[in-house]
Amino acid sequence: MARCDVCGNDYDKAFSINGPMGNGTFDSFECAIHALAPTCAHCDCRIIGHGAEHAGVFYCCAHCAKQSGVVGIDDRI
């Protein structure tokens, strides 16, 4: 069995991820998200959807980007 890098659970169905945001072994998507998903620069929530990016900074949505001063970004056009 493999041990989850986040919670330490020793689980027979654990999986590994190797990607641009990092690497690890996890027992659930929840733990993988906690460890690897980027964080919104405005509200600090984990970005698990498309999110928004401006000048290399990530936001969970256009609202947070606007609150941070980004101009010309919308959730929908």
C-alpha positions as CSV (number, residue, x, y, z in Angstrom):
1,M,0.0,0.0,0.0
2,A,1.0,3.6,-0.5
3,R,0.8,6.4,2.1
4,C,-0.9,9.7,1.2
5,D,1.5,12.7,1.3
6,V,-1.2,15.0,2.8
7,C,-3.1,13.0,5.4
8,G,-0.7,10.0,5.9
9,N,-3.4,7.4,5.2
10,D,-2.0,4.1,4.1
11,Y,-4.4,3.1,1.3
12,D,-4.4,0.3,-1.2
13,K,-6.0,2.5,-3.9
14,A,-3.6,5.5,-3.6
15,F,-2.5,7.2,-6.8
16,S,0.4,9.3,-7.9
17,I,0.5,12.5,-9.8
18,N,3.5,14.0,-11.6
19,G,2.8,17.3,-13.2
20,P,3.7,21.0,-13.6
21,M,2.2,22.0,-10.2
22,G,4.1,19.3,-8.4
23,N,4.2,15.6,-7.6
24,G,2.8,13.3,-4.9
25,T,1.0,10.3,-3.8
26,F,-2.6,10.7,-2.6
27,D,-5.5,8.7,-1.3
28,S,-8.2,11.0,-2.6
29,F,-8.7,13.9,-5.0
30,E,-9.4,16.1,-2.0
31,C,-5.9,15.6,-0.8
32,A,-4.4,16.0,-4.3
33,I,-6.3,19.3,-4.6
34,H,-5.1,20.5,-1.2
35,A,-1.5,19.8,-2.1
36,L,-1.4,20.8,-5.8
37,A,-4.1,23.2,-6.8
38,P,-3.0,26.9,-7.1
39,T,-4.4,29.4,-4.7
40,C,-6.4,32.5,-5.7
41,A,-4.3,35.6,-5.2
42,H,-7.3,37.5,-3.8
43,C,-9.3,35.2,-1.6
44,D,-6.8,32.3,-1.0
45,C,-9.3,29.6,-2.1
46,R,-8.0,26.6,-4.1
47,I,-8.6,26.9,-7.8
48,I,-10.1,23.7,-9.0
49,G,-11.8,25.0,-12.1
50,H,-10.6,27.1,-15.0
51,G,-10.0,30.2,-12.9
52,A,-8.4,33.3,-14.5
53,E,-4.9,34.4,-15.0
54,H,-3.4,37.9,-15.5
55,A,0.3,38.7,-15.8
56,G,1.2,35.3,-14.3
57,V,-1.1,35.8,-11.3
58,F,-4.0,33.3,-10.7
59,Y,-7.5,34.1,-9.5
60,C,-10.4,31.7,-8.9
61,C,-12.8,34.0,-10.9
62,A,-13.1,37.3,-12.7
63,H,-14.7,38.9,-9.6
64,C,-11.5,38.3,-7.6
65,A,-9.3,39.5,-10.4
66,K,-11.4,42.7,-10.6
67,Q,-11.2,43.1,-6.9
68,S,-7.4,43.0,-7.3
69,G,-7.4,45.7,-9.9
70,V,-7.4,43.7,-13.1
71,V,-9.2,45.5,-15.9
72,G,-10.9,43.9,-18.9
73,I,-11.6,40.4,-17.5
74,D,-15.1,38.8,-17.4
75,D,-16.5,35.5,-16.4
76,R,-18.7,35.6,-19.6
77,I,-18.6,37.6,-22.7
